[in-house]
Amino acid sequence: MTEDEVSQLRRKIDAGVKAAVAAALEEHRRMGRSVVIERDGKIVHLSPDEIPTSGPTTNPTVNQKENGHVDQK
């Protein structure tokens, strides 16, 4: 792969991850489930009403856990 192809692939992956995070957060908000995120080095629980509707403002990594929580880093 050329450097340009790798760069294009990286952009597509980043866009896919951001879309998946936004969808997971929206689903949790809509279903009335809280999420757990990391903010300023601390673990923070967000109630469904506290989950942003416009999606994350950073580039978080999401790990969907069996208990339905989303970890946002």
Buried (B, 14 or more C-beta within 10 A) or exposed (E): EEEEEEEEEEEEEEEEBBEEBBEBBBBBBEEEBBBBBEEEEEEEEBEBEEBEEEBBEEEBEBEEEEEEBBBBE
